């Protein structure tokens, strides 16, 4: 029974990650040739920490 739970859990997490990737807004639009790519939007409480880490 543990094996079925482990397999179901890993597949559910992979499906959740795929759904989150497919629902991103930046995947719906391709930039025009020569147009710079827009910076990704960072949301959530960890946004300032990530920006500080990039600068360091």
Secondary structure, 3 states (H helix, E strand, C coil): CHHHHHHHHHHHHHHHHHHHHHCCHHHCCCCCCCCCCCCCCCCCCCHHHHHHHHHC
